[in-house]
Amino acid sequence: MKQNIGRGEFSQFPNLSQTSCQEDDVSIYVQHLNALYSDFESRFEDILTMPYKIDAKC
C-alpha cells in the first residue's frame, strides 16, 4: 500500500482516487508512514522475535 500511495495510486481509498494530491504532500505522508513503521518495529521487536511453542494437544 505504501508503494501505491508513493506512486499516487489511491485505489484502496475511493474518495482519494477522485482527488488530486501534490507530490510534496504525498512524499511527506510516505515519510511519516516509514517513520511509523520503524517505530513499531523497534517498540515491538521483543514480541516479533519471541519464540513461540505451539502445543497441538491443548
PQR file with spaces between the fields and no chain letter, atoms N, CA, C, O and H, PARSE charges and radii, in Angstrom:
ATOM       1  N    MET     1       0.826   -1.184    0.000 -0.4000 1.5000
ATOM       2  CA   MET     1       0.000    0.000    0.000 -0.0000 2.0000
ATOM       3  C    MET     1       0.871    1.248    0.000  0.5500 1.7000
ATOM       4  O    MET     1       0.549    2.234   -0.662 -0.5500 1.4000
ATOM       5  N    LYS     2       1.975    1.206    0.743 -0.4000 1.5000
ATOM       6  CA   LYS     2       2.859    2.369    0.811 -0.0000 2.0000
ATOM       7  C    LYS     2       3.408    2.715   -0.573  0.5500 1.7000
ATOM       8  O    LYS     2       3.531    3.889   -0.923 -0.5500 1.4000
ATOM       9  H    LYS     2       2.236    0.405    1.281  0.4000 1.0000
ATOM      10  N    GLN     3       3.737    1.685   -1.358 -0.4000 1.5000
ATOM      11  CA   GLN     3       4.248    1.936   -2.700 -0.0000 2.0000
ATOM      12  C    GLN     3       3.169    2.550   -3.583  0.5500 1.7000
ATOM      13  O    GLN     3       3.458    3.432   -4.392 -0.5500 1.4000
ATOM      14  H    GLN     3       3.637    0.732   -1.073  0.4000 1.0000
ATOM      15  N    ASN     4       1.936    2.093   -3.435 -0.4000 1.5000
ATOM      16  CA   ASN     4       0.837    2.655   -4.222 -0.0000 2.0000
ATOM      17  C    ASN     4       0.627    4.126   -3.897  0.5500 1.7000
ATOM      18  O    ASN     4       0.426    4.942   -4.797 -0.5500 1.4000
ATOM      19  H    ASN     4       1.702    1.376   -2.777  0.4000 1.0000
ATOM      20  N    ILE     5       0.674    4.465   -2.622 -0.4000 1.5000
ATOM      21  CA   ILE     5       0.499    5.860   -2.225 -0.0000 2.0000
ATOM      22  C    ILE     5       1.646    6.699   -2.765  0.5500 1.7000
ATOM      23  O    ILE     5       1.429    7.818   -3.231 -0.5500 1.4000
ATOM      24  H    ILE     5       0.838    3.803   -1.891  0.4000 1.0000
ATOM      25  N    GLY     6       2.859    6.174   -2.710 -0.4000 1.5000
ATOM      26  CA   GLY     6       4.015    6.889   -3.246 -0.0000 2.0000
ATOM      27  C    GLY     6       3.898    7.157   -4.738  0.5500 1.7000
ATOM      28  O    GLY     6       4.406    8.162   -5.235 -0.5500 1.4000
ATOM      29  H    GLY     6       3.036    5.265   -2.332  0.4000 1.0000
ATOM      30  N    ARG     7       3.229    6.257   -5.450 -0.4000 1.5000
ATOM      31  CA   ARG     7       3.030    6.440   -6.895 -0.0000 2.0000
ATOM      32  C    ARG     7       1.779    7.248   -7.206  0.5500 1.7000
ATOM      33  O    ARG     7       1.509    7.560   -8.366 -0.5500 1.4000
ATOM      34  H    ARG     7       2.816    5.441   -5.045  0.4000 1.0000
ATOM      35  N    GLY     8       1.018    7.583   -6.175 -0.4000 1.5000
ATOM      36  CA   GLY     8      -0.211    8.350   -6.395 -0.0000 2.0000
ATOM      37  C    GLY     8      -1.390    7.500   -6.796  0.5500 1.7000
ATOM      38  O    GLY     8      -2.377    8.023   -7.314 -0.5500 1.4000
ATOM      39  H    GLY     8       1.237    7.329   -5.233  0.4000 1.0000
ATOM      40  N    GLU     9      -1.313    6.187   -6.567 -0.4000 1.5000
ATOM      41  CA   GLU     9      -2.414    5.282   -6.878 -0.0000 2.0000
ATOM      42  C    GLU     9      -3.220    5.065   -5.601  0.5500 1.7000
ATOM      43  O    GLU     9      -2.763    4.395   -4.675 -0.5500 1.4000
ATOM      44  H    GLU     9      -0.512    5.762   -6.146  0.4000 1.0000
ATOM      45  N    PHE    10      -4.405    5.630   -5.560 -0.4000 1.5000
ATOM      46  CA   PHE    10      -5.226    5.577   -4.357 -0.0000 2.0000
ATOM      47  C    PHE    10      -6.442    4.679   -4.538  0.5500 1.7000
ATOM      48  O    PHE    10      -7.527    5.013   -4.062 -0.5500 1.4000
ATOM      49  H    PHE    10      -4.776    6.175   -6.312  0.4000 1.0000
ATOM      50  N    SER    11      -6.283    3.551   -5.212 -0.4000 1.5000
ATOM      51  CA   SER    11      -7.428    2.684   -5.486 -0.0000 2.0000
ATOM      52  C    SER    11      -8.034    2.090   -4.213  0.5500 1.7000
ATOM      53  O    SER    11      -9.209    1.722   -4.209 -0.5500 1.4000
ATOM      54  H    SER    11      -5.402    3.280   -5.598  0.4000 1.0000
ATOM      55  N    GLN    12      -7.249    1.989   -3.128 -0.4000 1.5000
ATOM      56  CA   GLN    12      -7.789    1.465   -1.874 -0.0000 2.0000
ATOM      57  C    GLN    12      -8.710    2.474   -1.196  0.5500 1.7000
ATOM      58  O    GLN    12      -9.515    2.108   -0.340 -0.5500 1.4000
ATOM      59  H    GLN    12      -6.294    2.288   -3.132  0.4000 1.0000
ATOM      60  N    PHE    13      -8.591    3.741   -1.578 -0.4000 1.5000
ATOM      61  CA   PHE    13      -9.362    4.813   -0.958 -0.0000 2.0000
ATOM      62  C    PHE    13     -10.193    5.512   -2.033  0.5500 1.7000
ATOM      63  O    PHE    13      -9.691    6.417   -2.699 -0.5500 1.4000
ATOM      64  H    PHE    13      -7.937    4.038   -2.274  0.4000 1.0000
ATOM      65  N    PRO    14     -11.444    5.115   -2.216 -0.5600 1.5000
ATOM      66  CA   PRO    14     -12.266    5.679   -3.295  0.2800 2.0000
ATOM      67  C    PRO    14     -12.372    7.199   -3.263  0.5500 1.7000
ATOM      68  O    PRO    14     -12.364    7.836   -4.316 -0.5500 1.4000
ATOM      69  N    ASN    15     -12.469    7.788   -2.082 -0.4000 1.5000
ATOM      70  CA   ASN    15     -12.577    9.247   -2.003 -0.0000 2.0000
ATOM      71  C    ASN    15     -11.294    9.932   -2.459  0.5500 1.7000
ATOM      72  O    ASN    15     -11.343   10.985   -3.095 -0.5500 1.4000
ATOM      73  H    ASN    15     -12.476    7.271   -1.226  0.4000 1.0000
ATOM      74  N    LEU    16     -10.147    9.338   -2.136 -0.4000 1.5000
ATOM      75  CA   LEU    16      -8.875    9.937   -2.547 -0.0000 2.0000
ATOM      76  C    LEU    16      -8.594    9.740   -4.030  0.5500 1.7000
ATOM      77  O    LEU    16      -7.926   10.570   -4.647 -0.5500 1.4000
ATOM      78  H    LEU    16     -10.108    8.483   -1.619  0.4000 1.0000
ATOM      79  N    SER    17      -9.095    8.656   -4.609 -0.4000 1.5000
ATOM      80  CA   SER    17      -8.817    8.408   -6.025 -0.0000 2.0000
ATOM      81  C    SER    17      -9.481    9.445   -6.921  0.5500 1.7000
ATOM      82  O    SER    17      -9.089    9.608   -8.077 -0.5500 1.4000
ATOM      83  H    SER    17      -9.637    7.982   -4.108  0.4000 1.0000
ATOM      84  N    GLN    18     -10.484   10.147   -6.397 -0.4000 1.5000
ATOM      85  CA   GLN    18     -11.175   11.165   -7.183 -0.0000 2.0000
ATOM      86  C    GLN    18     -10.540   12.544   -7.034  0.5500 1.7000
ATOM      87  O    GLN    18     -10.935   13.476   -7.733 -0.5500 1.4000
ATOM      88  H    GLN    18     -10.802   10.015   -5.458  0.4000 1.0000
ATOM      89  N    THR    19      -9.581   12.692   -6.152 -0.4000 1.5000
ATOM      90  CA   THR    19      -8.950   13.989   -5.919 -0.0000 2.0000
ATOM      91  C    THR    19      -7.525   13.983   -6.440  0.5500 1.7000
ATOM      92  O    THR    19      -6.970   12.931   -6.757 -0.5500 1.4000
ATOM      93  H    THR    19      -9.260   11.934   -5.584  0.4000 1.0000
ATOM      94  N    SER    20      -6.947   15.158   -6.524 -0.4000 1.5000
ATOM      95  CA   SER    20      -5.543   15.253   -6.914 -0.0000 2.0000
ATOM      96  C    SER    20      -4.735   15.700   -5.699  0.5500 1.7000
ATOM      97  O    SER    20      -5.195   16.515   -4.899 -0.5500 1.4000
ATOM      98  H    SER    20      -7.398   16.012   -6.267  0.4000 1.0000
ATOM      99  N    CYS    21      -3.537   15.160   -5.573 -0.4000 1.5000
ATOM     100  CA   CYS    21      -2.670   15.480   -4.440 -0.0000 2.0000
ATOM     101  C    CYS    21      -1.348   16.014   -4.965  0.5500 1.7000
ATOM     102  O    CYS    21      -0.877   15.614   -6.029 -0.5500 1.4000
ATOM     103  H    CYS    21      -3.164   14.498   -6.223  0.4000 1.0000
ATOM     104  N    GLN    22      -0.767   16.914   -4.209 -0.4000 1.5000
ATOM     105  CA   GLN    22       0.536   17.444   -4.583 -0.0000 2.0000
ATOM     106  C    GLN    22       1.613   16.436   -4.203  0.5500 1.7000
ATOM     107  O    GLN    22       1.494   15.725   -3.206 -0.5500 1.4000
ATOM     108  H    GLN    22      -1.150   17.239   -3.344  0.4000 1.0000
ATOM     109  N    GLU    23       2.660   16.388   -5.009 -0.4000 1.5000
ATOM     110  CA   GLU    23       3.753   15.449   -4.779 -0.0000 2.0000
ATOM     111  C    GLU    23       4.391   15.648   -3.412  0.5500 1.7000
ATOM     112  O    GLU    23       4.755   14.675   -2.752 -0.5500 1.4000
ATOM     113  H    GLU    23       2.757   16.966   -5.819  0.4000 1.0000
ATOM     114  N    ASP    24       4.529   16.892   -2.983 -0.4000 1.5000
ATOM     115  CA   ASP    24       5.147   17.167   -1.686 -0.0000 2.0000
ATOM     116  C    ASP    24       4.319   16.576   -0.548  0.5500 1.7000
ATOM     117  O    ASP    24       4.872   16.011    0.395 -0.5500 1.4000
ATOM     118  H    ASP    24       4.233   17.682   -3.519  0.4000 1.0000
ATOM     119  N    ASP    25       3.010   16.703   -0.634 -0.4000 1.5000
ATOM     120  CA   ASP    25       2.135   16.156    0.404 -0.0000 2.0000
ATOM     121  C    ASP    25       2.236   14.639    0.465  0.5500 1.7000
ATOM     122  O    ASP    25       2.298   14.057    1.548 -0.5500 1.4000
ATOM     123  H    ASP    25       2.561   17.161   -1.400  0.4000 1.0000
ATOM     124  N    VAL    26       2.252   14.007   -0.691 -0.4000 1.5000
ATOM     125  CA   VAL    26       2.351   12.550   -0.746 -0.0000 2.0000
ATOM     126  C    VAL    26       3.703   12.102   -0.212  0.5500 1.7000
ATOM     127  O    VAL    26       3.785   11.111    0.513 -0.5500 1.4000
ATOM     128  H    VAL    26       2.201   14.479   -1.571  0.4000 1.0000
ATOM     129  N    SER    27       4.756   12.817   -0.562 -0.4000 1.5000
ATOM     130  CA   SER    27       6.097   12.479   -0.089 -0.0000 2.0000
ATOM     131  C    SER    27       6.186   12.573    1.429  0.5500 1.7000
ATOM     132  O    SER    27       6.774   11.703    2.072 -0.5500 1.4000
ATOM     133  H    SER    27       4.690   13.622   -1.151  0.4000 1.0000
ATOM     134  N    ILE    28       5.614   13.610    1.997 -0.4000 1.5000
ATOM     135  CA   ILE    28       5.617   13.772    3.456 -0.0000 2.0000
ATOM     136  C    ILE    28       4.825   12.648    4.112  0.5500 1.7000
ATOM     137  O    ILE    28       5.239   12.114    5.141 -0.5500 1.4000
ATOM     138  H    ILE    28       5.136   14.316    1.475  0.4000 1.0000
ATOM     139  N    TYR    29       3.701   12.290    3.528 -0.4000 1.5000
ATOM     140  CA   TYR    29       2.870   11.217    4.069 -0.0000 2.0000
ATOM     141  C    TYR    29       3.625    9.892    4.055  0.5500 1.7000
ATOM     142  O    TYR    29       3.564    9.134    5.023 -0.5500 1.4000
ATOM     143  H    TYR    29       3.364   12.723    2.692  0.4000 1.0000
ATOM     144  N    VAL    30       4.335    9.608    2.964 -0.4000 1.5000
ATOM     145  CA   VAL    30       5.114    8.372    2.862 -0.0000 2.0000
ATOM     146  C    VAL    30       6.241    8.379    3.890  0.5500 1.7000
ATOM     147  O    VAL    30       6.537    7.342    4.483 -0.5500 1.4000
ATOM     148  H    VAL    30       4.384   10.223    2.178  0.4000 1.0000
ATOM     149  N    GLN    31       6.870    9.522    4.109 -0.4000 1.5000
ATOM     150  CA   GLN    31       7.916    9.616    5.131 -0.0000 2.0000
ATOM     151  C    GLN    31       7.349    9.332    6.517  0.5500 1.7000
ATOM     152  O    GLN    31       7.988    8.658    7.325 -0.5500 1.4000
ATOM     153  H    GLN    31       6.630   10.365    3.628  0.4000 1.0000
ATOM     154  N    HIS    32       6.165    9.837    6.791 -0.4000 1.5000
ATOM     155  CA   HIS    32       5.521    9.569    8.080 -0.0000 2.0000
ATOM     156  C    HIS    32       5.191    8.082    8.237  0.5500 1.7000
ATOM     157  O    HIS    32       5.347    7.521    9.322 -0.5500 1.4000
ATOM     158  H    HIS    32       5.645   10.384    6.135  0.4000 1.0000
ATOM     159  N    LEU    33       4.740    7.453    7.166 -0.4000 1.5000
ATOM     160  CA   LEU    33       4.461    6.019    7.225 -0.0000 2.0000
ATOM     161  C    LEU    33       5.729    5.224    7.496  0.5500 1.7000
ATOM     162  O    LEU    33       5.711    4.272    8.277 -0.5500 1.4000
ATOM     163  H    LEU    33       4.613    7.909    6.285  0.4000 1.0000
ATOM     164  N    ASN    34       6.831    5.606    6.856 -0.4000 1.5000
ATOM     165  CA   ASN    34       8.106    4.926    7.094 -0.0000 2.0000
ATOM     166  C    ASN    34       8.561    5.096    8.537  0.5500 1.7000
ATOM     167  O    ASN    34       9.031    4.141    9.156 -0.5500 1.4000
ATOM     168  H    ASN    34       6.846    6.378    6.221  0.4000 1.0000
ATOM     169  N    ALA    35       8.425    6.307    9.079 -0.4000 1.5000
ATOM     170  CA   ALA    35       8.814    6.560   10.470 -0.0000 2.0000
ATOM     171  C    ALA    35       7.941    5.757   11.427  0.5500 1.7000
ATOM     172  O    ALA    35       8.438    5.206   12.409 -0.5500 1.4000
ATOM     173  H    ALA    35       8.043    7.082    8.577  0.4000 1.0000
ATOM     174  N    LEU    36       6.650    5.689   11.147 -0.4000 1.5000
ATOM     175  CA   LEU    36       5.738    4.923   11.989 -0.0000 2.0000
ATOM     176  C    LEU    36       6.083    3.437   11.957  0.5500 1.7000
ATOM     177  O    LEU    36       6.061    2.769   12.991 -0.5500 1.4000
ATOM     178  H    LEU    36       6.246    6.136   10.350  0.4000 1.0000
ATOM     179  N    TYR    37       6.398    2.926   10.783 -0.4000 1.5000
ATOM     180  CA   TYR    37       6.772    1.522   10.641 -0.0000 2.0000
ATOM     181  C    TYR    37       8.039    1.226   11.437  0.5500 1.7000
ATOM     182  O    TYR    37       8.111    0.214   12.136 -0.5500 1.4000
ATOM     183  H    TYR    37       6.416    3.468    9.943  0.4000 1.0000
ATOM     184  N    SER    38       9.034    2.097   11.337 -0.4000 1.5000
ATOM     185  CA   SER    38      10.285    1.908   12.082 -0.0000 2.0000
ATOM     186  C    SER    38      10.043    1.961   13.581  0.5500 1.7000
ATOM     187  O    SER    38      10.627    1.184   14.336 -0.5500 1.4000
ATOM     188  H    SER    38       8.976    2.919   10.769  0.4000 1.0000
ATOM     189  N    ASP    39       9.188    2.872   14.011 -0.4000 1.5000
ATOM     190  CA   ASP    39       8.870    2.998   15.429 -0.0000 2.0000
ATOM     191  C    ASP    39       8.198    1.729   15.954  0.5500 1.7000
ATOM     192  O    ASP    39       8.564    1.223   17.014 -0.5500 1.4000
ATOM     193  H    ASP    39       8.713    3.503   13.398  0.4000 1.0000
ATOM     194  N    PHE    40       7.227    1.223   15.218 -0.4000 1.5000
ATOM     195  CA   PHE    40       6.557   -0.002   15.641 -0.0000 2.0000
ATOM     196  C    PHE    40       7.520   -1.182   15.647  0.5500 1.7000
ATOM     197  O    PHE    40       7.461   -2.034   16.534 -0.5500 1.4000
ATOM     198  H    PHE    40       6.930    1.634   14.356  0.4000 1.0000
ATOM     199  N    GLU    41       8.404   -1.230   14.659 -0.4000 1.5000
ATOM     200  CA   GLU    41       9.370   -2.314   14.592 -0.0000 2.0000
ATOM     201  C    GLU    41      10.275   -2.327   15.820  0.5500 1.7000
ATOM     202  O    GLU    41      10.539   -3.388   16.385 -0.5500 1.4000
ATOM     203  H    GLU    41       8.452   -0.538   13.939  0.4000 1.0000
ATOM     204  N    SER    42      10.746   -1.163   16.232 -0.4000 1.5000
ATOM     205  CA   SER    42      11.636   -1.105   17.391 -0.0000 2.0000
ATOM     206  C    SER    42      10.872   -1.317   18.699  0.5500 1.7000
ATOM     207  O    SER    42      11.398   -1.940   19.621 -0.5500 1.4000
ATOM     208  H    SER    42      10.531   -0.301   15.773  0.4000 1.0000
ATOM     209  N    ARG    43       9.660   -0.816   18.793 -0.4000 1.5000
ATOM     210  CA   ARG    43       8.880   -0.982   20.033 -0.0000 2.0000
ATOM     211  C    ARG    43       8.458   -2.428   20.268  0.5500 1.7000
ATOM     212  O    ARG    43       8.430   -2.893   21.407 -0.5500 1.4000
ATOM     213  H    ARG    43       9.232   -0.310   18.043  0.4000 1.0000
ATOM     214  N    PHE    44       8.134   -3.128   19.207 -0.4000 1.5000
ATOM     215  CA   PHE    44       7.624   -4.483   19.346 -0.0000 2.0000
ATOM     216  C    PHE    44       8.622   -5.540   18.886  0.5500 1.7000
ATOM     217  O    PHE    44       8.238   -6.661   18.553 -0.5500 1.4000
ATOM     218  H    PHE    44       8.157   -2.751   18.281  0.4000 1.0000
ATOM     219  N    GLU    45       9.903   -5.181   18.870 -0.4000 1.5000
ATOM     220  CA   GLU    45      10.935   -6.117   18.426 -0.0000 2.0000
ATOM     221  C    GLU    45      10.955   -7.362   19.302  0.5500 1.7000
ATOM     222  O    GLU    45      11.110   -8.473   18.794 -0.5500 1.4000
ATOM     223  H    GLU    45      10.215   -4.270   19.140  0.4000 1.0000
ATOM     224  N    ASP    46      10.800   -7.187   20.619 -0.4000 1.5000
ATOM     225  CA   ASP    46      10.832   -8.337   21.516 -0.0000 2.0000
ATOM     226  C    ASP    46       9.684   -9.306   21.244  0.5500 1.7000
ATOM     227  O    ASP    46       9.870  -10.520   21.321 -0.5500 1.4000
ATOM     228  H    ASP    46      10.674   -6.285   21.032  0.4000 1.0000
ATOM     229  N    ILE    47       8.520   -8.791   20.931 -0.4000 1.5000
ATOM     230  CA   ILE    47       7.376   -9.659   20.641 -0.0000 2.0000
ATOM     231  C    ILE    47       7.550  -10.351   19.294  0.5500 1.7000
ATOM     232  O    ILE    47       7.216  -11.526   19.145 -0.5500 1.4000
ATOM     233  H    ILE    47       8.369   -7.804   20.868  0.4000 1.0000
ATOM     234  N    LEU    48       8.071   -9.620   18.317 -0.4000 1.5000
ATOM     235  CA   LEU    48       8.220  -10.187   16.974 -0.0000 2.0000
ATOM     236  C    LEU    48       9.293  -11.264   16.916  0.5500 1.7000
ATOM     237  O    LEU    48       9.211  -12.173   16.090 -0.5500 1.4000
ATOM     238  H    LEU    48       8.341   -8.665   18.438  0.4000 1.0000
ATOM     239  N    THR    49      10.303  -11.174   17.786 -0.4000 1.5000
ATOM     240  CA   THR    49      11.394  -12.152   17.766 -0.0000 2.0000
ATOM     241  C    THR    49      11.224  -13.234   18.824  0.5500 1.7000
ATOM     242  O    THR    49      12.077  -14.113   18.945 -0.5500 1.4000
ATOM     243  H    THR    49      10.370  -10.436   18.457  0.4000 1.0000
ATOM     244  N    MET    50      10.150  -13.186   19.584 -0.4000 1.5000
ATOM     245  CA   MET    50       9.917  -14.159   20.652 -0.0000 2.0000
ATOM     246  C    MET    50       9.597  -15.523   20.053  0.5500 1.7000
ATOM     247  O    MET    50       8.719  -15.641   19.199 -0.5500 1.4000
ATOM     248  H    MET    50       9.457  -12.472   19.486  0.4000 1.0000
ATOM     249  N    PRO    51      10.316  -16.557   20.503 -0.5600 1.5000
ATOM     250  CA   PRO    51       9.992  -17.901   20.001  0.2800 2.0000
ATOM     251  C    PRO    51       8.702  -18.407   20.647  0.5500 1.7000
ATOM     252  O    PRO    51       8.536  -18.338   21.865 -0.5500 1.4000
ATOM     253  N    TYR    52       7.826  -18.898   19.844 -0.4000 1.5000
ATOM     254  CA   TYR    52       6.559  -19.423   20.336 -0.0000 2.0000
ATOM     255  C    TYR    52       6.572  -20.937   20.250  0.5500 1.7000
ATOM     256  O    TYR    52       6.996  -21.511   19.248 -0.5500 1.4000
ATOM     257  H    TYR    52       7.961  -18.954   18.855  0.4000 1.0000
ATOM     258  N    LYS    53       6.104  -21.575   21.306 -0.4000 1.5000
ATOM     259  CA   LYS    53       5.992  -23.024   21.312 -0.0000 2.0000
ATOM     260  C    LYS    53       4.517  -23.363   21.190  0.5500 1.7000
ATOM     261  O    LYS    53       3.712  -22.994   22.045 -0.5500 1.4000
ATOM     262  H    LYS    53       5.759  -21.108   22.120  0.4000 1.0000
ATOM     263  N    ILE    54       4.174  -24.050   20.148 -0.4000 1.5000
ATOM     264  CA   ILE    54       2.782  -24.405   19.895 -0.0000 2.0000
ATOM     265  C    ILE    54       2.574  -25.855   20.300  0.5500 1.7000
ATOM     266  O    ILE    54       3.256  -26.755   19.810 -0.5500 1.4000
ATOM     267  H    ILE    54       4.827  -24.350   19.453  0.4000 1.0000
ATOM     268  N    ASP    55       1.628  -26.067   21.195 -0.4000 1.5000
ATOM     269  CA   ASP    55       1.307  -27.410   21.662 -0.0000 2.0000
ATOM     270  C    ASP    55      -0.014  -27.835   21.026  0.5500 1.7000
ATOM     271  O    ASP    55      -1.065  -27.267   21.324 -0.5500 1.4000
ATOM     272  H    ASP    55       1.074  -25.336   21.593  0.4000 1.0000
ATOM     273  N    ALA    56       0.045  -28.819   20.166 -0.4000 1.5000
ATOM     274  CA   ALA    56      -1.145  -29.262   19.439 -0.0000 2.0000
ATOM     275  C    ALA    56      -2.119  -30.025   20.328  0.5500 1.7000
ATOM     276  O    ALA    56      -3.263  -30.245   19.928 -0.5500 1.4000
ATOM     277  H    ALA    56       0.899  -29.280   19.924  0.4000 1.0000
ATOM     278  N    LYS    57      -1.699  -30.433   21.515 -0.4000 1.5000
ATOM     279  CA   LYS    57      -2.560  -31.212   22.403 -0.0000 2.0000
ATOM     280  C    LYS    57      -3.533  -30.349   23.190  0.5500 1.7000
ATOM     281  O    LYS    57      -4.459  -30.888   23.797 -0.5500 1.4000
ATOM     282  H    LYS    57      -0.771  -30.254   21.840  0.4000 1.0000
ATOM     283  N    CYS    58      -3.365  -29.052   23.205 -0.4000 1.5000
ATOM     284  CA   CYS    58      -4.241  -28.175   24.003 -0.0000 2.0000
ATOM     285  C    CYS    58      -5.598  -28.042   23.431  0.5500 1.7000
ATOM     286  O    CYS    58      -6.439  -27.339   23.992 -0.5500 1.4000
ATOM     287  H    CYS    58      -2.613  -28.614   22.712  0.4000 1.0000
